Amino acid sequence: MVGINNYRNAIEKIILEYSQFQPDYEESEVQTVFDDKNNHYEINVLGWDGYKRIYGRVLHLDIKNGKIWIQHDGTKDGVADDLVELGVPKEDIVLAFHPPYKRKYTGFAEN
């Protein structure tokens, strides 16, 4: 297992890279969440599209039990392979947005 600080650094790099995108809505912003105390990391988009409120989570990652759990991945290509490229072993990445019974078919950790 790679150290938790290495995982935090990999997550931070990914969050900062993906948070550079600009939403299509005029009155919107991208917010990042780096909670190292609870090992919780997010990218959120919020704002307005005319009279419609915009709020959504683009990416949500946690570090639990020594592994990176991808709780939600709204990116175009997914961030799991980006984590692997940054040195995180596949057996330490859980695609938590898949139900537990399907995870064994993903090539990544089950839990």
ChimeraX commands (.cxc) that place a marker at each C-alpha (Angstrom):
marker #1 position 0.00,0.00,0.00 radius 0.5
marker #1 position 1.25,3.45,-0.87 radius 0.5
marker #1 position 1.19,6.00,1.98 radius 0.5
marker #1 position -1.92,8.05,2.69 radius 0.5
marker #1 position -0.02,11.29,2.02 radius 0.5
marker #1 position 0.83,10.03,-1.47 radius 0.5
marker #1 position -2.87,9.32,-2.01 radius 0.5
marker #1 position -3.78,12.80,-0.80 radius 0.5
marker #1 position -1.24,14.32,-3.18 radius 0.5
marker #1 position -2.60,12.30,-6.12 radius 0.5
marker #1 position -6.17,13.32,-5.28 radius 0.5
marker #1 position -5.19,16.97,-4.91 radius 0.5
marker #1 position -3.48,16.94,-8.31 radius 0.5
marker #1 position -6.58,15.44,-9.95 radius 0.5
marker #1 position -9.01,17.78,-8.16 radius 0.5
marker #1 position -6.99,20.85,-9.13 radius 0.5
marker #1 position -6.72,19.71,-12.75 radius 0.5
marker #1 position -10.41,18.88,-13.19 radius 0.5
marker #1 position -11.59,21.97,-11.32 radius 0.5
marker #1 position -10.15,24.19,-14.07 radius 0.5
marker #1 position -13.09,23.48,-16.39 radius 0.5
marker #1 position -15.63,26.22,-16.90 radius 0.5
marker #1 position -19.34,25.36,-16.67 radius 0.5
marker #1 position -21.63,26.47,-19.49 radius 0.5
marker #1 position -23.68,28.61,-17.10 radius 0.5
marker #1 position -22.90,32.34,-16.92 radius 0.5
marker #1 position -23.47,32.78,-13.20 radius 0.5
marker #1 position -21.72,29.71,-11.84 radius 0.5
marker #1 position -18.59,28.70,-10.02 radius 0.5
marker #1 position -16.54,25.60,-9.38 radius 0.5
marker #1 position -15.73,24.82,-5.75 radius 0.5
marker #1 position -13.18,22.35,-4.45 radius 0.5
marker #1 position -13.29,20.60,-1.08 radius 0.5
marker #1 position -10.08,19.32,0.54 radius 0.5
marker #1 position -10.89,17.82,3.93 radius 0.5
marker #1 position -7.68,16.09,5.02 radius 0.5
marker #1 position -9.00,15.56,8.55 radius 0.5
marker #1 position -11.80,13.31,7.27 radius 0.5
marker #1 position -10.13,12.31,3.96 radius 0.5
marker #1 position -12.98,13.73,1.90 radius 0.5
marker #1 position -12.46,15.50,-1.46 radius 0.5
marker #1 position -14.94,16.99,-3.94 radius 0.5
marker #1 position -15.52,19.23,-6.93 radius 0.5
marker #1 position -18.90,20.98,-6.93 radius 0.5
marker #1 position -20.55,23.33,-9.42 radius 0.5
marker #1 position -23.06,25.89,-8.22 radius 0.5
marker #1 position -24.74,29.00,-9.50 radius 0.5
marker #1 position -27.64,30.03,-11.70 radius 0.5
marker #1 position -28.81,29.38,-15.24 radius 0.5
marker #1 position -31.31,32.19,-15.61 radius 0.5
marker #1 position -33.96,31.43,-12.99 radius 0.5
marker #1 position -32.83,27.85,-12.45 radius 0.5
marker #1 position -30.53,26.98,-9.53 radius 0.5
marker #1 position -27.50,24.91,-10.48 radius 0.5
marker #1 position -25.87,22.67,-7.89 radius 0.5
marker #1 position -24.09,19.46,-8.61 radius 0.5
marker #1 position -21.20,17.31,-7.59 radius 0.5
marker #1 position -18.72,16.58,-10.36 radius 0.5
marker #1 position -16.29,14.43,-8.38 radius 0.5
marker #1 position -16.28,12.90,-4.90 radius 0.5
marker #1 position -13.33,10.90,-3.56 radius 0.5
marker #1 position -12.69,9.54,-0.06 radius 0.5
marker #1 position -9.78,7.72,1.51 radius 0.5
marker #1 position -11.14,4.88,3.64 radius 0.5
marker #1 position -9.35,1.84,5.05 radius 0.5
marker #1 position -6.17,2.74,3.16 radius 0.5
marker #1 position -7.89,2.90,-0.23 radius 0.5
marker #1 position -9.24,5.63,-2.48 radius 0.5
marker #1 position -13.01,5.31,-2.86 radius 0.5
marker #1 position -14.44,7.03,-5.94 radius 0.5
marker #1 position -17.93,7.80,-4.64 radius 0.5
marker #1 position -19.04,9.79,-7.69 radius 0.5
marker #1 position -17.29,10.48,-10.98 radius 0.5
marker #1 position -19.00,12.90,-13.33 radius 0.5
marker #1 position -15.93,13.49,-15.48 radius 0.5
marker #1 position -15.94,12.59,-19.16 radius 0.5
marker #1 position -13.39,9.75,-19.05 radius 0.5
marker #1 position -13.25,8.95,-15.34 radius 0.5
marker #1 position -10.41,9.54,-12.90 radius 0.5
marker #1 position -9.54,5.95,-11.92 radius 0.5
marker #1 position -6.94,5.60,-14.69 radius 0.5
marker #1 position -5.54,9.03,-13.79 radius 0.5
marker #1 position -4.97,7.75,-10.25 radius 0.5
marker #1 position -3.20,4.67,-11.63 radius 0.5
marker #1 position -0.97,6.90,-13.78 radius 0.5
marker #1 position -0.07,8.81,-10.60 radius 0.5
marker #1 position 1.12,5.59,-8.94 radius 0.5
marker #1 position -1.98,4.39,-7.08 radius 0.5
marker #1 position -2.31,0.60,-7.49 radius 0.5
marker #1 position -5.64,-0.63,-8.90 radius 0.5
marker #1 position -6.11,-2.80,-5.80 radius 0.5
marker #1 position -6.23,0.43,-3.75 radius 0.5
marker #1 position -8.97,2.10,-5.82 radius 0.5
marker #1 position -12.63,1.27,-5.19 radius 0.5
marker #1 position -15.20,2.28,-7.80 radius 0.5
marker #1 position -17.82,2.87,-5.11 radius 0.5
marker #1 position -20.37,4.19,-7.60 radius 0.5
marker #1 position -20.78,0.57,-8.76 radius 0.5
marker #1 position -22.82,-1.76,-6.55 radius 0.5
marker #1 position -20.65,-4.12,-4.46 radius 0.5
marker #1 position -21.64,-7.21,-6.48 radius 0.5
marker #1 position -20.36,-5.61,-9.72 radius 0.5
marker #1 position -17.02,-4.36,-8.40 radius 0.5
marker #1 position -15.24,-7.69,-8.87 radius 0.5
marker #1 position -15.63,-7.23,-12.63 radius 0.5
marker #1 position -14.07,-3.74,-12.77 radius 0.5
marker #1 position -10.39,-4.65,-12.46 radius 0.5
marker #1 position -10.19,-2.45,-9.36 radius 0.5
marker #1 position -10.65,-3.19,-5.64 radius 0.5
marker #1 position -13.98,-4.57,-4.42 radius 0.5
marker #1 position -13.86,-2.83,-1.02 radius 0.5
marker link #1:1,2 radius 0.2
marker link #1:2,3 radius 0.2
marker link #1:3,4 radius 0.2
marker link #1:4,5 radius 0.2
marker link #1:5,6 radius 0.2
marker link #1:6,7 radius 0.2
marker link #1:7,8 radius 0.2
marker link #1:8,9 radius 0.2
marker link #1:9,10 radius 0.2
marker link #1:10,11 radius 0.2
marker link #1:11,12 radius 0.2
marker link #1:12,13 radius 0.2
marker link #1:13,14 radius 0.2
marker link #1:14,15 radius 0.2
marker link #1:15,16 radius 0.2
marker link #1:16,17 radius 0.2
marker link #1:17,18 radius 0.2
marker link #1:18,19 radius 0.2
marker link #1:19,20 radius 0.2
marker link #1:20,21 radius 0.2
marker link #1:21,22 radius 0.2
marker link #1:22,23 radius 0.2
marker link #1:23,24 radius 0.2
marker link #1:24,25 radius 0.2
marker link #1:25,26 radius 0.2
marker link #1:26,27 radius 0.2
marker link #1:27,28 radius 0.2
marker link #1:28,29 radius 0.2
marker link #1:29,30 radius 0.2
marker link #1:30,31 radius 0.2
marker link #1:31,32 radius 0.2
marker link #1:32,33 radius 0.2
marker link #1:33,34 radius 0.2
marker link #1:34,35 radius 0.2
marker link #1:35,36 radius 0.2
marker link #1:36,37 radius 0.2
marker link #1:37,38 radius 0.2
marker link #1:38,39 radius 0.2
marker link #1:39,40 radius 0.2
marker link #1:40,41 radius 0.2
marker link #1:41,42 radius 0.2
marker link #1:42,43 radius 0.2
marker link #1:43,44 radius 0.2
marker link #1:44,45 radius 0.2
marker link #1:45,46 radius 0.2
marker link #1:46,47 radius 0.2
marker link #1:47,48 radius 0.2
marker link #1:48,49 radius 0.2
marker link #1:49,50 radius 0.2
marker link #1:50,51 radius 0.2
marker link #1:51,52 radius 0.2
marker link #1:52,53 radius 0.2
marker link #1:53,54 radius 0.2
marker link #1:54,55 radius 0.2
marker link #1:55,56 radius 0.2
marker link #1:56,57 radius 0.2
marker link #1:57,58 radius 0.2
marker link #1:58,59 radius 0.2
marker link #1:59,60 radius 0.2
marker link #1:60,61 radius 0.2
marker link #1:61,62 radius 0.2
marker link #1:62,63 radius 0.2
marker link #1:63,64 radius 0.2
marker link #1:64,65 radius 0.2
marker link #1:65,66 radius 0.2
marker link #1:66,67 radius 0.2
marker link #1:67,68 radius 0.2
marker link #1:68,69 radius 0.2
marker link #1:69,70 radius 0.2
marker link #1:70,71 radius 0.2
marker link #1:71,72 radius 0.2
marker link #1:72,73 radius 0.2
marker link #1:73,74 radius 0.2
marker link #1:74,75 radius 0.2
marker link #1:75,76 radius 0.2
marker link #1:76,77 radius 0.2
marker link #1:77,78 radius 0.2
marker link #1:78,79 radius 0.2
marker link #1:79,80 radius 0.2
marker link #1:80,81 radius 0.2
marker link #1:81,82 radius 0.2
marker link #1:82,83 radius 0.2
marker link #1:83,84 radius 0.2
marker link #1:84,85 radius 0.2
marker link #1:85,86 radius 0.2
marker link #1:86,87 radius 0.2
marker link #1:87,88 radius 0.2
marker link #1:88,89 radius 0.2
marker link #1:89,90 radius 0.2
marker link #1:90,91 radius 0.2
marker link #1:91,92 radius 0.2
marker link #1:92,93 radius 0.2
marker link #1:93,94 radius 0.2
marker link #1:94,95 radius 0.2
marker link #1:95,96 radius 0.2
marker link #1:96,97 radius 0.2
marker link #1:97,98 radius 0.2
marker link #1:98,99 radius 0.2
marker link #1:99,100 radius 0.2
marker link #1:100,101 radius 0.2
marker link #1:101,102 radius 0.2
marker link #1:102,103 radius 0.2
marker link #1:103,104 radius 0.2
marker link #1:104,105 radius 0.2
marker link #1:105,106 radius 0.2
marker link #1:106,107 radius 0.2
marker link #1:107,108 radius 0.2
marker link #1:108,109 radius 0.2
marker link #1:109,110 radius 0.2
marker link #1:110,111 radius 0.2
view
